[in-house]
Amino acid sequence: MACAPPFRLLLLMVLVAPSQGTRLGPTSRLRYSRFLDPSNVVFLSWDFDLEAEIITFELQVRTAGWVGLGVTNRYTIVGGDLVVGGVLPDGHVYFSDRHLVGEDTLQEDGSQDAELLGLTEDAVYTTMRFSRPFRSCDPHDQDITSDTMRVLAAYGLDDTPRLDRERTFVKSIFLLQIVHPDELDTPEDTIIHDLEITDFLVPEEDTTYACTFLPLPIVRKKHHIYKFEPKLVNHNETMVHHILVYACGNASALPTGISDCYGADPAFSLCSQVVVGWAVGGMSYQFPDDVGVSIGTPSDPQWIRLEVHYSNFRNLPGVRDSSGIRMYYTAKLRKYDMGVLQLGFLTFPIHFIPPGAESFLSYGLCKTERFEEMPSPLSQMNGAPVPDIQVYGYLLHTHLAGRALQAVQYRNGTQLRTICKDDSYDFNLQETRDLPRRVEIKPGDELLIECHYQTLDRDFPTFGGPSTTNEMCLVFLFYYPRNNISSCMGYPDIISVARELGEEAADSMEGMMAMNNIEWTPESIRKAEKACKEAQQTVIIKTIDETVENTTGWIPEITPMPRGPCLESWGGKVEPQDETPAGFRAAPGALSAVGTATPWRLPMAALLFGQGAFSWLLANLQAGV
């Protein structure tokens, strides 16, 4: 027990140290930033601590009046929370946690859950920095989650906090970005290669899928692509809905020129293994330092299909475009070759969504048990079975009716985890995102994609298809090591669905057409959703060489993930209605009065230390470790 006195001293220092814990201070560098308004007047910086579940914001606005920042929902700012602050002409600072009780009226929360870290005003800017928990125990505070967040910002020209539509902005942001590009390695020998459509005349139509086939860089030895970004022509950005790069099997006979991807010539739809993809709202994406897209070996693809989806809703004539994907590659090899697995509901009119639906769920099943029969490029050479794959990132995709998506993993009939989800999906913010931790998928696992739609603004059924006014239900998983599987998609038995709705159908085409005969009411919508979920699913698995395997399965139940405990208020009154079934989690030194930050608070690190690490460390010390 010779280690006991130093241990007690360490514990005492941790528990009483005048520390802010893991929270970012008034001068800490914040890694992420973005303008929130079209005129670049409102600038937001932020950072967070995933373990402590605390986020820090700094809002800088060109004004001498009040400023406010918070979170709201998709449909209305009423009920949104807004942290408000400013500096009076006499130099006094005001700061409070509020919520909107009308479109322009603010009311102070009974529980003050934001901590002021700094508030200044100079000749140009008012700058406010504060921290808040991801989830407080105040129902007036919106949770900060790994979903798309609708960030609400507002300001005034004086010190009377009241919202004005001209100075109120809502912007969709993925706040909890796990990896910042500045933290990743940039090889010195980087080479840039552009894959682009050249001088393409965009048709005067609302939807065009333009495809062309292009060679990948010709290299004499193995290289890795480690980053990609969209290459968009100025003024055409609003027309380009998505860009996908598909790897082609080396035995494929490919056409030349540019044509409709899914038109009269089926050759332009060849190649279905996604390499990289970009969609509206996304930016550049750099892979983790240990993974990359392999090029230059005999098992690597030599050609790709470039697909650009244009949405020319205004039927503008004479628009020429040369959009594409810019790829960065290097001879400095990474540890793993990566791949992309496409999951979801097969994009076909069998996928239907009733009109007038407040909520409608669609499902696409993937059964990986057949992956063993469709070997990877490596196993083709050495006979090894398909390896377990490690998923590190994802891209979610629906069209305009989409409201939420999730990918759920099952093993041996038991739900294992939710791999990724977004309960606040925004069509205009589709980006590749990193997982907080890598997820292992073993052959034999089942993967289920659930998509949530709303069609209150529609009078006719919406069917699956390529147009933006059609729908899709897709999740792209970024993983390693690469195998030969390009997609694993499911769809329900539409004949049985039609019969459950009282319509006779002899084949799938009649089943799809029957959806136009239904009188859609809340009751028939719920009945259709249940029928689709309970129908047998056909699962289609496709490889890079266009080999197809079919199997069948049934949609398993999804057990919702429980919400974690809320974080007890730092200061102010915690009202009775604030208590939730999930319970409380102690805040870092909860205050008994509303006010600005004080340094003498128990740090979160000490609380975590005391709640678990204490017992572990003491046991090891007693064992003589």
C-alpha positions as CSV (number, residue, x, y, z in Angstrom):
1,M,0.0,0.0,0.0
2,A,3.0,2.3,-0.4
3,C,1.1,4.0,-3.3
4,A,-1.9,5.0,-1.2
5,P,-0.7,8.4,0.1
6,P,0.1,9.7,-3.5
7,F,-3.2,8.3,-4.7
8,R,-5.2,10.1,-1.9
9,L,-3.3,13.3,-2.8
10,L,-4.1,12.9,-6.5
11,L,-7.8,12.2,-5.7
12,L,-8.0,15.3,-3.4
13,M,-6.4,17.4,-6.1
14,V,-8.8,16.2,-8.8
15,L,-11.9,16.8,-6.7
16,V,-11.1,20.3,-5.4
17,A,-9.1,21.8,-8.2
18,P,-10.4,25.1,-9.4
19,S,-10.9,23.9,-13.0
20,Q,-13.4,24.2,-15.7
21,G,-13.0,20.5,-16.3
22,T,-13.2,19.5,-20.0
23,R,-15.1,22.6,-21.1
24,L,-13.5,25.0,-23.4
25,G,-12.6,28.3,-21.9
26,P,-12.9,32.0,-23.0
27,T,-9.8,31.8,-25.2
28,S,-9.8,28.2,-26.4
29,R,-9.6,27.6,-30.1
30,L,-12.9,26.5,-31.6
31,R,-12.4,24.1,-34.5
32,Y,-15.6,24.6,-36.5
33,S,-17.0,27.8,-38.0
34,R,-19.6,28.9,-40.5
35,F,-21.5,32.0,-41.6
36,L,-25.2,31.7,-40.8
37,D,-26.6,34.4,-43.1
38,P,-26.3,35.2,-46.9
39,S,-24.6,38.5,-46.3
40,N,-21.9,37.1,-44.0
41,V,-22.9,39.3,-41.1
42,V,-23.5,36.5,-38.6
43,F,-20.5,34.2,-37.9
44,L,-20.6,31.1,-35.7
45,S,-17.7,29.1,-34.2
46,W,-18.2,26.0,-32.1
47,D,-16.5,23.0,-30.5
48,F,-17.6,20.3,-28.1
49,D,-16.6,17.5,-25.8
50,L,-18.3,14.3,-26.6
51,E,-17.5,12.7,-23.2
52,A,-18.6,15.6,-21.1
53,E,-21.5,16.3,-23.5
54,I,-20.9,20.0,-23.5
55,I,-20.8,22.3,-26.5
56,T,-19.2,25.7,-26.7
57,F,-20.5,28.4,-29.2
58,E,-19.1,31.8,-30.1
59,L,-21.3,34.1,-32.1
60,Q,-19.9,37.2,-33.7
61,V,-22.3,39.7,-35.3
62,R,-21.8,43.1,-37.0
63,T,-24.0,45.0,-34.6
64,A,-23.9,47.1,-31.5
65,G,-27.2,45.6,-30.3
66,W,-28.2,42.2,-28.8
67,V,-27.3,38.8,-30.3
68,G,-28.9,35.4,-29.9
69,L,-28.1,31.8,-30.7
70,G,-30.1,28.6,-30.2
71,V,-31.7,25.6,-31.8
72,T,-35.2,25.2,-33.4
73,N,-37.1,22.6,-35.3
74,R,-37.9,22.0,-39.0
75,Y,-41.3,23.7,-39.1
76,T,-41.4,26.8,-36.8
77,I,-39.1,28.8,-34.6
78,V,-41.9,29.1,-32.0
79,G,-40.7,27.0,-29.0
80,G,-37.1,27.2,-30.1
81,D,-34.5,28.1,-27.5
82,L,-32.3,31.2,-27.8
83,V,-29.4,32.3,-25.6
84,V,-29.4,36.1,-25.7
85,G,-26.7,38.5,-24.7
86,G,-25.3,42.0,-25.3
87,V,-23.5,45.0,-23.8
88,L,-25.4,48.0,-22.6
89,P,-24.1,51.5,-23.5
90,D,-22.8,51.9,-19.9
91,G,-20.7,48.7,-20.4
92,H,-22.8,46.3,-18.3
93,V,-23.3,42.8,-19.8
94,Y,-26.6,41.0,-19.9
95,F,-27.0,37.3,-20.7
96,S,-29.8,34.8,-20.3
97,D,-31.2,31.5,-21.5
98,R,-34.6,32.1,-23.2
99,H,-37.2,30.5,-25.5
100,L,-39.6,31.8,-28.1
101,V,-43.3,32.0,-27.0
102,G,-44.2,33.6,-30.4
103,E,-42.5,34.4,-33.6
104,D,-40.9,37.5,-32.2
105,T,-41.4,37.2,-28.4
106,L,-38.8,35.8,-26.0
107,Q,-39.4,34.5,-22.4
108,E,-36.6,33.7,-19.9
109,D,-36.3,30.0,-19.0
110,G,-37.0,29.1,-15.4
111,S,-33.8,27.0,-15.6
112,Q,-30.6,28.8,-16.8
113,D,-28.6,26.2,-18.6
114,A,-26.1,28.3,-20.6
115,E,-22.9,29.5,-19.1
116,L,-21.4,32.7,-20.3
117,L,-17.7,32.6,-21.1
118,G,-17.3,36.0,-22.7
119,L,-19.3,38.9,-24.1
120,T,-17.7,41.9,-25.7
121,E,-18.6,44.8,-28.0
122,D,-16.3,47.0,-30.1
123,A,-16.8,49.4,-32.9
124,V,-17.8,46.6,-35.3
125,Y,-18.8,43.4,-33.6
126,T,-20.7,42.0,-30.6
127,T,-19.2,38.7,-29.7
128,M,-20.7,36.2,-27.3
129,R,-19.2,32.9,-26.2
130,F,-21.0,30.4,-24.0
131,S,-21.3,26.7,-23.2
132,R,-24.3,24.5,-22.7
133,P,-25.0,20.8,-22.2
134,F,-26.0,18.6,-25.1
135,R,-29.2,17.8,-23.2
136,S,-30.3,19.8,-20.2
137,C,-33.2,18.9,-17.9
138,D,-35.1,22.0,-19.1
139,P,-37.9,21.1,-21.6
140,H,-37.4,24.6,-23.2
141,D,-33.9,23.6,-24.3
142,Q,-33.6,21.7,-27.6
143,D,-31.2,18.7,-27.4
144,I,-27.8,18.9,-29.2
145,T,-27.6,15.5,-31.0
146,S,-25.8,13.8,-33.9
147,D,-28.7,14.6,-36.1
148,T,-28.8,17.6,-38.4
149,M,-29.5,20.6,-36.2
150,R,-31.5,23.7,-37.2
151,V,-29.3,26.5,-35.7
152,L,-31.3,29.6,-35.0
153,A,-29.4,33.0,-34.9
154,A,-30.8,36.5,-34.5
155,Y,-29.7,40.0,-33.6
156,G,-31.0,43.5,-33.1
157,L,-29.8,47.0,-33.7
158,D,-30.3,48.0,-30.0
159,D,-30.5,46.2,-26.7
160,T,-34.1,45.2,-26.7
161,P,-34.2,41.5,-27.6
162,R,-37.1,41.1,-30.0
163,L,-37.0,39.0,-33.2
164,D,-37.1,40.7,-36.6
165,R,-37.6,38.5,-39.6
166,E,-34.9,40.4,-41.6
167,R,-32.3,39.7,-38.8
168,T,-33.4,36.1,-38.0
169,F,-31.7,33.1,-39.6
170,V,-32.1,29.3,-39.5
171,K,-29.3,27.2,-40.9
172,S,-29.0,23.4,-41.0
173,I,-25.7,22.3,-39.6
174,F,-24.2,18.9,-38.5
175,L,-22.7,20.2,-35.2
176,L,-21.1,17.1,-33.8
177,Q,-18.5,16.5,-36.5
178,I,-16.2,13.9,-35.2
179,V,-13.1,14.6,-37.3
180,H,-11.9,18.0,-38.5
181,P,-10.0,18.0,-41.8
182,D,-7.1,20.0,-40.2
183,E,-6.5,17.0,-37.9
184,L,-5.8,14.6,-40.9
185,D,-2.6,14.0,-42.7
186,T,-2.0,15.7,-46.1
187,P,0.7,13.8,-48.0
188,E,3.4,16.0,-49.6
189,D,3.3,14.0,-52.8
190,T,-0.4,14.6,-53.4
191,I,-1.6,14.5,-57.0
192,I,-5.0,15.9,-58.2
193,H,-7.2,14.2,-60.7
194,D,-10.5,15.6,-62.0
195,L,-13.4,13.4,-63.2
196,E,-15.9,15.7,-64.9
197,I,-18.6,16.0,-67.5
198,T,-17.3,18.3,-70.2
199,D,-19.4,21.2,-71.6
200,F,-22.6,19.3,-71.2
201,L,-25.8,21.1,-72.4
202,V,-28.3,20.7,-69.5
203,P,-31.7,19.8,-71.0
204,E,-34.7,22.1,-70.3
205,E,-36.2,19.4,-68.0
206,D,-36.7,19.1,-64.2
207,T,-34.6,15.9,-64.0
208,T,-31.6,14.7,-66.0
209,Y,-29.2,12.0,-65.1
210,A,-26.1,12.5,-67.3
211,C,-23.4,9.7,-67.4
212,T,-20.0,9.3,-69.0
213,F,-17.2,6.8,-68.6
214,L,-13.7,8.0,-67.6
215,P,-10.4,6.3,-66.8
216,L,-8.9,6.5,-63.3
217,P,-5.4,7.8,-63.1
218,I,-2.9,5.5,-64.7
219,V,-0.1,4.7,-62.2
220,R,2.6,2.1,-62.3
221,K,2.2,1.0,-58.7
222,K,-0.4,1.1,-56.0
223,H,-1.7,4.5,-54.9
224,H,-4.5,5.6,-52.6
225,I,-7.2,8.2,-53.2
226,Y,-7.5,9.9,-49.8
227,K,-9.8,12.9,-50.4
228,F,-12.5,14.1,-52.8
229,E,-14.5,17.2,-53.3
230,P,-17.2,18.5,-55.7
231,K,-16.1,20.5,-58.7
232,L,-19.0,22.8,-59.5
233,V,-19.3,25.4,-62.1
234,N,-20.2,28.9,-60.8
235,H,-24.0,29.7,-61.0
236,N,-24.8,26.1,-61.8
237,E,-24.6,24.9,-58.2
238,T,-28.4,25.0,-57.6
239,M,-28.9,22.7,-60.6
240,V,-26.5,19.9,-59.5
241,H,-28.3,17.6,-57.1
242,H,-25.8,14.9,-56.7
243,I,-22.6,13.5,-58.3
244,L,-21.6,9.8,-58.0
245,V,-18.5,7.9,-59.1
246,Y,-19.1,4.2,-59.7
247,A,-16.3,1.7,-60.2
248,C,-16.5,-0.5,-63.3
249,G,-15.5,-4.1,-63.6
250,N,-12.4,-4.5,-65.7
251,A,-14.2,-6.9,-68.1
252,S,-17.0,-4.4,-68.8
253,A,-17.5,-3.1,-72.4
254,L,-18.2,0.6,-71.9
255,P,-19.8,3.1,-74.2
256,T,-18.3,6.5,-75.1
257,G,-19.8,10.0,-74.9
258,I,-22.4,11.4,-72.6
259,S,-25.9,10.1,-72.4
260,D,-28.9,9.5,-70.1
261,C,-27.8,7.2,-67.3
262,Y,-31.1,5.3,-67.2
263,G,-32.5,5.9,-70.7
264,A,-32.7,4.0,-74.0
265,D,-29.1,2.7,-73.9
266,P,-28.7,0.3,-71.0
267,A,-24.9,0.4,-71.3
268,F,-24.9,3.9,-69.7
269,S,-26.3,2.3,-66.4
270,L,-23.4,-0.2,-66.2
271,C,-21.2,-0.1,-63.1
272,S,-23.0,0.1,-59.8
273,Q,-20.3,0.0,-57.1
274,V,-20.1,3.5,-55.6
275,V,-16.5,4.8,-55.0
276,V,-17.3,8.3,-53.7
277,G,-20.4,10.4,-53.7
278,W,-21.5,14.0,-53.2
279,A,-25.0,15.5,-52.8
280,V,-26.5,18.9,-52.3
281,G,-25.1,20.7,-49.2
282,G,-22.1,18.5,-48.9
283,M,-18.5,19.7,-49.1
284,S,-15.1,18.0,-49.4
285,Y,-14.4,14.8,-47.5
286,Q,-11.1,13.4,-46.4
287,F,-10.8,9.7,-45.4
288,P,-9.3,8.8,-42.0
289,D,-5.5,8.5,-42.2
290,D,-5.5,4.7,-42.3
291,V,-7.9,4.2,-45.2
292,G,-8.0,5.1,-48.9
293,V,-9.4,4.1,-52.3
294,S,-6.9,1.8,-54.0
295,I,-5.8,2.4,-57.6
296,G,-3.0,0.9,-59.7
297,T,-3.2,-2.9,-58.8
298,P,-4.7,-5.7,-61.0
299,S,-7.7,-6.0,-58.8
300,D,-8.5,-2.3,-58.8
301,P,-11.0,-0.8,-61.3
302,Q,-9.5,1.1,-64.2
303,W,-12.6,2.9,-65.3
304,I,-15.5,4.7,-63.6
305,R,-19.0,5.8,-64.5
306,L,-19.5,9.5,-63.6
307,E,-23.2,10.3,-62.8
308,V,-24.4,13.9,-62.5
309,H,-28.0,14.5,-61.5
310,Y,-29.3,17.9,-62.7
311,S,-32.6,19.5,-61.4
312,N,-33.5,22.2,-63.9
313,F,-36.8,23.0,-62.4
314,R,-37.0,26.4,-64.1
315,N,-36.3,24.9,-67.5
316,L,-33.5,27.3,-68.2
317,P,-32.2,27.1,-71.8
318,G,-28.6,27.1,-72.9
319,V,-27.0,26.1,-69.6
320,R,-23.7,24.3,-70.1
321,D,-22.0,22.5,-67.3
322,S,-18.6,20.8,-66.5
323,S,-19.2,19.6,-63.0
324,G,-17.6,16.6,-61.5
325,I,-15.4,15.2,-58.6
326,R,-11.9,16.3,-57.8
327,M,-9.8,13.4,-56.3
328,Y,-6.6,13.7,-54.3
329,Y,-4.3,10.7,-54.4
330,T,-0.8,9.7,-53.1
331,A,1.8,7.0,-53.3
332,K,2.1,7.1,-49.5
333,L,-0.1,4.0,-48.8
334,R,-2.7,3.7,-46.1
335,K,-3.2,0.6,-44.0
336,Y,-6.6,-0.4,-45.5
337,D,-8.4,-0.3,-48.9
338,M,-11.9,1.1,-48.4
339,G,-15.2,0.4,-50.1
340,V,-18.7,1.7,-50.1
341,L,-21.8,-0.5,-49.5
342,Q,-25.1,0.8,-50.7
343,L,-28.1,-0.2,-48.6
344,G,-31.8,0.7,-48.6
345,F,-35.0,0.3,-50.5
346,L,-34.5,-0.6,-54.1
347,T,-35.1,2.5,-56.2
348,F,-38.1,1.4,-58.2
349,P,-41.9,2.3,-58.3
350,I,-42.6,-0.7,-56.0
351,H,-41.5,1.9,-53.4
352,F,-44.6,4.0,-52.8
353,I,-45.5,6.6,-50.2
354,P,-49.2,7.6,-49.8
355,P,-50.2,11.3,-50.1
356,G,-51.3,13.3,-47.1
357,A,-49.2,11.3,-44.7
358,E,-48.1,13.0,-41.5
359,S,-45.7,10.0,-41.1
360,F,-44.9,7.0,-43.3
361,L,-42.1,4.5,-42.7
362,S,-40.4,2.5,-45.5
363,Y,-37.9,-0.4,-45.0
364,G,-35.1,-1.9,-47.0
365,L,-33.5,-5.1,-45.8
366,C,-30.0,-6.5,-46.4
367,K,-29.0,-10.1,-45.5
368,T,-25.2,-10.4,-45.6
369,E,-25.2,-14.2,-45.3
370,R,-24.9,-14.3,-49.1
371,F,-21.7,-12.2,-49.1
372,E,-19.7,-15.3,-48.6
373,E,-20.8,-16.5,-52.0
374,M,-19.7,-13.2,-53.7
375,P,-16.0,-13.0,-52.8
376,S,-13.8,-9.9,-52.6
377,P,-11.0,-9.2,-55.0
378,L,-8.5,-10.4,-52.4
379,S,-10.4,-13.7,-51.8
380,Q,-10.5,-14.3,-55.6
381,M,-6.8,-14.6,-55.5
382,N,-6.1,-16.5,-52.3
383,G,-9.4,-18.2,-51.5
384,A,-10.0,-16.4,-48.2
385,P,-13.6,-15.9,-47.0
386,V,-15.1,-12.4,-47.0
387,P,-13.7,-10.7,-44.0
388,D,-15.6,-8.8,-41.3
389,I,-15.9,-5.1,-42.3
390,Q,-15.3,-2.0,-40.3
391,V,-17.6,0.9,-41.0
392,Y,-16.2,4.3,-40.2
393,G,-18.5,6.7,-42.1
394,Y,-21.8,7.1,-43.9
395,L,-24.0,9.2,-46.3
396,L,-27.8,9.3,-45.9
397,H,-30.0,10.0,-48.9
398,T,-33.7,10.6,-49.6
399,H,-35.5,13.2,-51.7
400,L,-37.9,16.0,-50.6
401,A,-40.4,14.0,-48.6
402,G,-37.7,12.4,-46.4
403,R,-37.7,13.4,-42.7
404,A,-35.5,10.8,-41.0
405,L,-33.3,7.7,-41.7
406,Q,-31.6,5.1,-39.7
407,A,-29.4,2.0,-40.3
408,V,-29.9,-0.8,-37.7
409,Q,-27.7,-3.9,-37.3
410,Y,-28.9,-7.4,-36.2
411,R,-26.9,-10.5,-35.3
412,N,-28.5,-13.9,-34.7
413,G,-31.9,-12.4,-34.7
414,T,-31.1,-9.8,-32.0
415,Q,-30.8,-6.0,-32.5
416,L,-27.2,-5.1,-32.0
417,R,-27.0,-1.4,-32.5
418,T,-28.1,1.6,-34.6
419,I,-25.2,2.2,-36.9
420,C,-26.2,5.7,-37.9
421,K,-29.3,7.8,-38.0
422,D,-30.6,11.3,-38.5
423,D,-34.0,12.1,-37.0
424,S,-33.9,15.7,-38.4
425,Y,-32.8,15.0,-42.0
426,D,-32.5,17.9,-44.4
427,F,-32.5,17.3,-48.1
428,N,-30.3,20.4,-48.5
429,L,-27.6,19.2,-46.2
430,Q,-26.3,15.8,-47.5
431,E,-22.8,15.1,-46.5
432,T,-20.4,12.2,-45.7
433,R,-20.1,11.9,-41.9
434,D,-17.8,10.0,-39.6
435,L,-19.0,7.6,-36.9
436,P,-17.8,8.4,-33.4
437,R,-16.5,4.8,-33.3
438,R,-16.0,2.1,-35.9
439,V,-18.7,-0.6,-36.3
440,E,-17.9,-4.2,-37.1
441,I,-20.2,-6.1,-39.5
442,K,-19.8,-9.8,-39.8
443,P,-21.1,-12.0,-42.6
444,G,-24.5,-13.2,-41.6
445,D,-25.6,-10.0,-40.0
446,E,-28.8,-8.3,-41.1
447,L,-28.9,-4.6,-41.9
448,L,-32.2,-2.7,-41.9
449,I,-32.7,0.8,-43.4
450,E,-35.7,2.7,-42.1
451,C,-36.8,5.9,-43.9
452,H,-39.4,8.3,-42.5
453,Y,-41.5,10.4,-44.9
454,Q,-44.1,13.2,-44.8
455,T,-46.4,14.0,-47.7
456,L,-48.9,16.4,-46.3
457,D,-48.4,18.7,-49.3
458,R,-49.1,15.9,-51.9
459,D,-52.3,14.8,-53.5
460,F,-51.1,11.7,-55.3
461,P,-48.8,8.8,-54.3
462,T,-45.1,9.3,-54.5
463,F,-43.2,6.5,-56.1
464,G,-39.5,5.5,-56.0
465,G,-37.5,6.8,-58.9
466,P,-34.7,9.1,-60.0
467,S,-36.5,12.5,-60.1
468,T,-36.3,14.8,-57.1
469,T,-40.1,14.6,-56.9
470,N,-39.8,10.8,-56.7
471,E,-38.3,9.2,-53.6
472,M,-35.3,7.2,-52.5
473,C,-34.3,5.5,-49.3
474,L,-30.5,5.0,-49.3
475,V,-27.6,4.7,-46.9
476,F,-24.0,4.5,-48.1
477,L,-21.6,2.9,-45.6
478,F,-17.9,3.7,-45.9
479,Y,-15.9,0.7,-44.7
480,Y,-12.7,-1.4,-44.9
481,P,-11.3,-3.8,-46.1
482,R,-12.9,-3.5,-49.5
483,N,-14.9,-6.5,-50.9
484,N,-16.7,-7.1,-54.1
485,I,-20.2,-6.2,-52.9
486,S,-21.6,-3.0,-54.4
487,S,-25.2,-2.9,-53.0
488,C,-27.6,-4.9,-50.9
489,M,-31.2,-3.6,-51.3
490,G,-34.6,-4.8,-50.3
491,Y,-38.2,-4.3,-51.3
492,P,-41.6,-5.8,-50.1
493,D,-43.9,-8.1,-51.9
494,I,-46.2,-5.5,-53.6
495,I,-48.8,-8.1,-54.6
496,S,-49.5,-9.0,-50.9
497,V,-49.5,-5.3,-50.0
498,A,-52.1,-4.6,-52.6
499,R,-54.3,-7.4,-51.4
500,E,-54.1,-6.2,-47.8
501,L,-55.4,-2.9,-49.1
502,G,-58.3,-4.6,-50.9
503,E,-56.9,-4.5,-54.4
504,E,-56.3,-7.6,-56.6
505,A,-53.0,-7.8,-58.4
506,A,-51.7,-10.6,-60.6
507,D,-48.1,-9.2,-60.8
508,S,-45.9,-6.5,-59.5
509,M,-46.9,-4.0,-62.1
510,E,-50.6,-4.4,-61.2
511,G,-49.6,-4.1,-57.6
512,M,-47.9,-0.8,-58.2
513,M,-50.7,0.6,-60.3
514,A,-53.2,-0.4,-57.6
515,M,-51.7,2.2,-55.3
516,N,-53.4,4.9,-57.5
517,N,-56.8,3.3,-56.8
518,I,-56.7,3.6,-53.0
519,E,-58.7,6.3,-51.2
520,W,-55.9,7.5,-48.9
521,T,-57.1,8.3,-45.4
522,P,-55.2,8.2,-42.1
523,E,-56.6,4.7,-41.6
524,S,-55.5,3.4,-45.1
525,I,-52.1,5.0,-44.7
526,R,-51.5,3.2,-41.4
527,K,-52.8,0.0,-43.0
528,A,-50.4,0.4,-46.0
529,E,-47.4,1.0,-43.7
530,K,-48.2,-2.1,-41.7
531,A,-48.7,-4.2,-44.9
532,C,-45.3,-3.1,-46.3
533,K,-43.5,-3.8,-43.0
534,E,-45.1,-7.3,-42.6
535,A,-44.7,-8.4,-46.3
536,Q,-41.8,-10.6,-47.2
537,Q,-38.8,-8.7,-48.5
538,T,-36.8,-9.6,-51.6
539,V,-33.2,-8.8,-51.1
540,I,-31.0,-8.1,-54.1
541,I,-27.2,-8.2,-53.7
542,K,-25.0,-6.9,-56.5
543,T,-21.2,-7.1,-57.1
544,I,-18.9,-4.8,-59.0
545,D,-19.1,-7.2,-62.0
546,E,-22.9,-6.9,-62.0
547,T,-23.4,-10.4,-60.6
548,V,-26.8,-10.5,-58.8
549,E,-27.9,-12.8,-55.9
550,N,-31.5,-12.8,-54.6
551,T,-32.7,-13.9,-51.2
552,T,-35.7,-13.2,-49.0
553,G,-36.3,-12.1,-45.4
554,W,-38.7,-10.4,-43.0
555,I,-38.4,-6.9,-41.4
556,P,-37.3,-7.3,-37.8
557,E,-38.6,-4.9,-35.1
558,I,-36.6,-1.9,-34.2
559,T,-36.2,-1.2,-30.5
560,P,-35.7,2.6,-30.0
561,M,-32.5,3.7,-28.4
562,P,-33.2,5.2,-25.0
563,R,-32.2,8.8,-24.4
564,G,-29.4,9.3,-22.0
565,P,-29.8,11.2,-18.7
566,C,-30.2,15.0,-18.9
567,L,-27.6,17.3,-17.4
568,E,-28.8,19.0,-14.2
569,S,-28.9,22.8,-14.5
570,W,-25.8,24.9,-13.8
571,G,-27.9,27.5,-12.2
572,G,-31.5,28.8,-11.6
573,K,-34.6,26.9,-10.9
574,V,-35.2,23.3,-12.1
575,E,-39.0,23.1,-12.4
576,P,-40.9,19.9,-11.6
577,Q,-41.8,19.3,-15.2
578,D,-38.1,19.3,-16.0
579,E,-37.7,15.9,-14.4
580,T,-37.7,13.1,-17.1
581,P,-37.9,9.3,-16.9
582,A,-34.3,9.2,-18.0
583,G,-33.3,11.0,-14.8
584,F,-30.6,13.5,-14.0
585,R,-26.9,13.6,-14.5
586,A,-25.0,16.0,-12.3
587,A,-23.6,19.1,-14.0
588,P,-20.1,20.4,-13.4
589,G,-20.7,22.3,-10.2
590,A,-24.4,23.3,-10.4
591,L,-24.9,26.9,-9.3
592,S,-27.7,28.0,-7.0
593,A,-28.1,31.4,-8.8
594,V,-28.4,32.7,-12.3
595,G,-25.3,34.4,-13.5
596,T,-22.0,34.4,-15.4
597,A,-19.3,31.8,-15.1
598,T,-17.4,31.2,-12.0
599,P,-14.2,29.2,-12.0
600,W,-14.9,27.4,-8.7
601,R,-16.9,24.4,-9.9
602,L,-16.4,20.7,-9.7
603,P,-15.1,19.6,-13.1
604,M,-16.8,16.9,-15.1
605,A,-13.6,14.9,-15.2
606,A,-13.6,14.7,-11.4
607,L,-17.2,13.5,-11.4
608,L,-16.5,10.8,-13.9
609,F,-13.4,9.9,-12.0
610,G,-15.3,9.6,-8.8
611,Q,-18.2,7.6,-10.3
612,G,-16.2,4.8,-11.8
613,A,-12.5,5.2,-12.2
614,F,-12.1,5.6,-8.4
615,S,-13.2,2.0,-7.7
616,W,-11.1,0.6,-10.5
617,L,-7.9,2.5,-9.6
618,L,-8.3,1.7,-5.9
619,A,-8.7,-2.0,-6.6
620,N,-5.6,-2.0,-8.7
621,L,-3.6,-0.1,-6.1
622,Q,-4.7,-2.6,-3.4
623,A,-3.5,-5.4,-5.7
624,G,-0.1,-3.8,-5.8
625,V,-0.2,-2.7,-9.4
